[in-house]
Amino acid sequence: MKILIVEDSTAMRQLLSLAVRKRANAEVAEAPDGLAALKLLSQAHYDLAFVDLNMPVLDGMKLIQRIRQDGHPTRICVVTTESAQATEEQARALGADWFLRKPVSRRDVERVLAEAFPG
């Protein structure tokens, strides 16, 4: 499985990457913003993307919208500090499959991985 982590915080990217690698034998790519993520998505298929909402250059909402407009089948898990229910509803309406609020635990990541890749 190929997983993309899109997060502007280096520490958070590392945390997510470590949690993913502990749960799954996955190829993990990282992007510091939505524009870098789109470049990676244009070069390879990713099964799952963990996407922060508040990023420079191209934010998470716009990234989700572009992923869906471009027809990528990548499943999307939003990881954000945003707590408003309206934010979650907007992300899901744009095409997010999961919504996690920071701080995110390894157990949260494991649950998403189990649902995304059952068995």
Secondary structure as UniProt FT lines:
FT   STRAND          2..6
FT   HELIX           10..23
FT   STRAND          27..31
FT   HELIX           34..43
FT   STRAND          48..51
FT   HELIX           60..69
FT   TURN            70..71
FT   STRAND          75..80
FT   HELIX           85..94
FT   STRAND          98..101
FT   HELIX           106..116
//
